[in-house]
Amino acid sequence: MSPTARQQGQQAEEAACKYLLANGLELYSRNYYCRHGEIDLIMGDNNTLVFIEVRYRSSSRFGSGAETVGPRKQARIVAAATHYLQANPKQARRPARFDVIFMRSTDAIQWVKDAFQSR
């Protein structure tokens, strides 16, 4: 039986987390939920707080992962990050950025740092 979309998403998040940990980031939180939305991973990169969206696509038939993080999705992630910072005031003193991990498989990872600024 093939995995469900939810299971594939969880596997992709796990692979992305392992990849980022191997690249020196520190994990603070997974799947941070609030009424504004969800942040897949919250990590530290030296002194910078990093909010990470993981996008997995099994095919490009309905567009690439990059095409699915448009202005509306970005606004939801920023709102959720603002909620996180209000709930964690010590973290709010640190510089922050928004990264996106795009994946076609768990071994084909593209990491875009500061993704919302480059759009």
C-alpha positions in Angstrom: 0.0 0.0 0.0 1.4 3.4 -0.9 1.7 6.1 1.7 -1.0 8.7 2.0 -0.3 12.4 1.2 -0.2 13.1 4.9 2.3 10.3 5.5 4.4 11.6 2.6 4.4 15.1 4.1 5.5 13.7 7.4 8.3 11.8 5.8 9.4 14.9 3.9 9.4 17.0 7.1 11.5 14.3 8.8 14.0 14.2 5.9 14.2 18.0 5.8 14.7 18.2 9.6 17.6 15.6 9.4 19.1 17.5 6.4 19.0 20.8 8.3 20.4 19.3 11.5 23.2 17.8 9.5 23.9 21.3 8.1 24.3 22.8 11.6 20.8 24.0 12.5 19.3 23.4 15.9 15.7 22.2 16.2 13.3 24.2 18.5 9.9 23.1 17.4 8.0 21.0 14.9 4.5 21.6 13.5 3.9 24.8 15.5 0.1 25.3 15.3 -1.9 28.4 16.1 -5.2 29.9 14.8 -3.2 31.7 12.0 -1.7 28.5 10.6 1.3 26.2 11.0 5.0 26.4 10.8 6.6 23.1 9.9 10.0 23.6 11.6 11.4 26.3 13.8 15.2 26.1 14.1 18.2 28.1 15.1 21.0 28.9 12.7 23.7 30.4 14.9 22.0 33.5 16.4 19.2 33.6 13.8 15.7 32.1 14.4 14.6 30.3 11.2 10.9 29.5 10.3 10.9 26.7 7.8 8.2 25.6 5.3 8.6 22.2 3.8 7.0 21.6 0.4 7.0 18.1 -1.1 5.7 17.2 -4.5 5.6 13.7 -5.9 5.3 15.2 -9.4 5.3 18.6 -11.1 1.9 17.9 -12.7 0.2 20.6 -10.5 3.2 22.9 -10.2 6.5 22.9 -8.4 6.8 23.3 -4.6 8.1 26.8 -5.2 4.8 27.8 -6.9 2.8 26.7 -3.9 4.4 29.3 -1.5 2.7 32.4 -2.8 1.8 35.6 -1.0 -1.2 34.2 0.7 0.7 31.2 2.1 3.6 33.5 3.1 1.2 35.8 5.0 -0.2 32.8 7.0 3.4 31.7 7.9 4.4 35.2 8.9 1.2 35.5 11.1 2.0 32.1 12.7 5.6 33.2 13.3 4.4 36.5 14.9 2.2 34.4 17.2 5.2 32.2 18.1 7.3 35.2 18.9 4.6 36.7 21.1 4.4 33.4 23.0 8.2 33.2 23.2 9.5 36.7 24.0 13.1 35.6 24.5 13.2 34.3 21.0 11.8 37.6 19.7 15.1 39.4 20.4 16.9 37.4 17.8 17.0 38.1 14.1 14.7 35.9 12.1 14.3 34.6 8.5 11.9 32.4 6.5 13.4 29.5 4.6 11.7 27.0 2.4 12.7 23.4 1.7 11.4 22.0 -1.7 11.5 18.3 -2.3 10.6 15.9 -5.1 11.9 13.0 -3.1 13.5 12.6 0.3 16.9 12.6 -1.3 16.4 15.6 -3.7 16.3 18.6 -1.3 16.5 22.2 -2.4 17.0 24.7 0.5 16.1 28.3 -0.2 17.3 30.6 2.6 15.5 33.9 3.3 12.9 32.7 0.7 10.3 35.4 1.3 12.8 38.3 0.7 13.9 37.0 -2.7 10.3 37.0 -4.1 
